[in-house]
Amino acid sequence: MSLATRGIWPMTRVLLTAFEPYGPWTENAGWVLLQHLVQQLPSEPKVTTRLYPVDLATLRTRLSSDLRSHYDVALLLGQSPGSARFALESIAVNVALSAGALPEEATQLAADGPVAYRSSLPLEDWSRALRCQGIPATVSHHAGTYLCNAAFYLAHYFA
């Protein structure tokens, strides 16, 4: 009996995403983790994976299209160069800033969207559970201003 049919895992459809490599990296840690995770998942819930390019316009189009498929939850993985722990992002802001751009060049991700979205997931519990397993993790209160933030913000906006 699966967790979904026992009611422990009420979700039936999960979207799990990551980004392509960028800059000097030949691999993206988010995609490497995603590939490792899907090899260990049970058959339920149904998981769909997506590899998004490192491009804000393409991310917006593909994420919007993917979310029209009515997933119960979306888990969006990213890479934070120099970080040695999992950061569970709690807040995404309505700011779009291209890599290398100056802060004053920022635009809004959604002109009619709120200033920010906050995750409703039990991030503190997840962070604690990861640390209990010896995995360094923390709750982050800022997803940056580039693709990780954009994916998080737009997922909430489109949903």
Sequence and secondary structure as in RCSB ss.txt:
>XXXX:A:sequence
MSLATRGIWPMTRVLLTAFEPYGPWTENAGWVLLQHLVQQLPSEPKVTTRLYPVDLATLRTRLSSDLRSHYDVAL
LLGQSPGSARFALESIAVNVALSAGALPEEATQLAADGPVAYRSSLPLEDWSRALRCQGIPATVSHHAGTYLCNA
AFYLAHYFA
>XXXX:A:secstr
  TTTTTSS   EEEEEEE   TT SS HHHHHHHHHHHH  S SEEEEEEE S HHHHHHHHHHHHTT  SEEE
E    TT  SEEEE EEES B  TT  GGG B S TTS SEEE  S HHHHHHHHHHTT  EEEES   SSHHHH
HHHHHHHH 
